[in-house]
Amino acid sequence: MPIRTHRGRAAVYRRFWGWPLRSPKHLAAALVVVGAVATVVGLLLPEPPPSRNEAAGGRTTEYTLPPQRSAVVPTTKRPPTISVPQAGPTPTAPDPAGVAIVEKWGEAWVNHPVGADRQQWLNGLRPLTTDEFLTELSTVDPVNAGNVITGAPSAVSSTEGSMVVRLPSDIGVLNVTVNRTPAGWRVAQYDKEG
């Protein structure tokens, strides 16, 4: 244990910080001094500017945005460096090859005979599914995949690189998304219709 002396810097600090704890009178005096210093500092600081609501006399003010311009006005200034998102992909006619992939995927989706394990089911889906989506499908229990496709697939929307195809099954209608990949059309996602 260190030896405490009454000399040196540590002793001075110890006496200074220990003074308020010597008696209740010292503590009360220290609190009064701290409160007085805080009050003086608060009075010396400048007041913040009034908010918009206070400047309007406490009334709530409604702000409206200026109307949008519909025409582009040519200027001689440099064009902005911010890129503006363009319109989405152009809709195209559905590709029958993509719809056929969804039909084959649906057949593999409901093909889980009794006694077959999950890996066999995933191997049937592998040639028709993207690798990323196959990882998600590895968490699906094949028993919950349904047992039969109840109708023909039909395209809901289609672009050059992606399609959404409606596939009816005994567990409900599946909206299957297929993407064009270097290996051809592959299933990338499905959602059940509510």
Secondary structure, DSSP 8 states (H G I E B T S, - for coil): -----SSSHHHHHHHHHHGGGS-HHHHHHHHHHHHHHHHHHHHHS------HHHHTTT------------S----SS---SS--------B----HHHHHHHHHHHHHHS---TT--HHHHHHHHGGGB-HHHHHHHTTS-GGGG-S-B-S--EEEEEBSSEEEEEEEETTEEEEEEEEEETTEEEEEEEEE--
